[in-house]
């Protein structure tokens, strides 16, 4: 699931903003680019074979890593900034090598030619776009949540009915009726994945103009990635990197502020939506810190230093992972004694990757997760077991307290999602009503409804568009009494030319429209073929329509807060489908899971592409090149993710041992809850109480975040426990949460110490993010070696 956003490790001043790779060292970030610069940038190669291939290779490695961690804890990361860093380092090293080979008149040097020469910022944008689209597919296609729930957690009595004569479907249903679970063949999983991976990308294209070009939403991770790429390449700046700060200054934000920075999305973005900053996911890094880092270090030396940190961290984590195969006992150290370890599962998994995840999540999120672990595993779990509400073994998902507390965590997640998503809808409604309401009422009174609407259609009521900030506080004096806007608000309707890419680099409406219709039709076909007879075409269509609507909410949340609430969106879809699915249908649980998976895929893909498009917009990259790169990466990622998932499920026992698929249980429990199945004893009381408490706390966090944006307070917001983070801490065993907490708190302490000792806050924070990325990639990739050892039957010590 998606832990809530964490807190910034340091605060910054707007006066510090400067970019050392700019045309002028003293040039403020917010300055618009010159026409000459834009013309030169548009002439650079945008979609190159070398960038595409390197992006695909990096993405495949990330997909392996994300499948590994996703099946363990539900956490994945898009690794945007590490992808850009690795791509840059690869071409930098290759250029050096080929240059030396050519100097020695080597035939290999002549054959390679200039393969490593001239690697540009816009090519690096393509590398990280493609890598991210491939790497996030384990979540986007449901291979860390929905599919494990369908394959391993369905009960025999939940086996759906189907009139299909497809022998593959008939055999799958026969096996499911005997032992539970829909064990789909690889071919159907690949088709399902391909069906889900395109429509969100197509739908994101028309949203770009609105949220990036016009409204200029921040997309903190995309902005941070653009800044880092600019620092790496040491080149000219587009001038748009500081759009966020320029907009904030225009609205009067000149005070010190702390910005919410870290998060994770789950299931992602997983843990991924929230995701992560720079370091790992598509979460965010404080832009000021990146800029500050550029101002304090020689960039040519700094990137080499970061590569060394990444390499050393990778090596340490990889060695630990290989050793842990032969000594699996290290996955559960009884740090609080054997009794608590065996009876209530209080152990520590000292995985470097979990420490790295904690670094990316930040201190606030990991502390909230630790609070969830204490509440769930030190309070509710012993209580449920002692009272006989969960009489089975503590670690049993069905009869033990492990499964009992999941219901409480699920209630917290639903409360957080409903309040958060509800506010996303309510806030712009209130804002626009206060601005335009008086005008509409006055116009209707004076002209009548028909005449007023005709005047609006003809363009007399307002024309043009300019960026708006929903954080503005429009006073009651928004009109002059005559039904028109005063000078203070008339700018909202004045035409203003917005900077955008050249027309040849934009995706045309014909491509967008036909592509969206084709991708929706293909998704319907893929779902119907893969789950023939289990879900009707009308219900599949409804799921897609909900996915499109809810993805708008997810994109806006991602652009404003760096959190893409994909887990909340999927749960909201499951709630809606509980109302439209026929009562008593044997297919209710499967329909509910499939609908939630479709909506999650759409929201994740749309948010992922728009985050990348923000990066490209700031650096002058072609949106069309990124669009095609995302499509290619999504297709490759869908196939790779399905194959990797099958590899892990054939070699390892799932669920069990290292791969407990906790998000799969959250999915299936949600489906059972909303379809009216019974709850364990006393769960309704505790779940209702927890939901009420976190609904209030979420509202308080929203209020505090608004105060922080306005620069009028809200410093206490990070101390209010976030619902998603607390829920993740409850449904994951303490062994995962403890290591993440160590990482989050340790990174916070290091960055503060580094800043006080004169090391520079930017350098400390950037270094920690690179360190975290190396720790995660090391374990994720060396786990492929462990997979081979397990499939070969190599014994443990």
QUIRABEL-V233381 format. One record per helix or strand. SS is the DSSP state (hx for helix, st for strand). FROM is the first residue (numbers start at 0). LEN is the number of residues. If there is no record, write none. Layout:
ss=SS from=FROM len=LEN
ss=SS from=FROM len=LEN
//
This chain:
ss=st from=11 len=1
ss=hx from=13 len=3
ss=hx from=34 len=9
ss=hx from=48 len=25
ss=st from=75 len=1
ss=hx from=79 len=24
ss=hx from=106 len=6
ss=hx from=120 len=15
ss=hx from=136 len=4
ss=hx from=145 len=8
ss=hx from=155 len=3
ss=hx from=166 len=13
ss=hx from=185 len=11
ss=hx from=198 len=16
ss=hx from=219 len=14
ss=hx from=242 len=8
ss=st from=256 len=1
ss=st from=264 len=3
ss=st from=268 len=3
ss=st from=276 len=1
ss=st from=282 len=1
ss=hx from=286 len=10
ss=hx from=298 len=28
ss=hx from=327 len=4
ss=st from=332 len=1
ss=hx from=337 len=7
ss=st from=347 len=1
ss=hx from=351 len=10
ss=hx from=362 len=24
ss=hx from=400 len=47
ss=hx from=448 len=9
ss=st from=478 len=1
ss=st from=484 len=1
ss=hx from=489 len=3
ss=hx from=502 len=3
ss=hx from=508 len=22
ss=hx from=536 len=25
ss=hx from=565 len=15
ss=hx from=587 len=32
ss=hx from=622 len=29
ss=st from=655 len=1
ss=st from=658 len=1
ss=hx from=661 len=13
ss=hx from=682 len=28
ss=hx from=716 len=3
ss=hx from=722 len=9
ss=hx from=733 len=23
ss=hx from=760 len=31
//
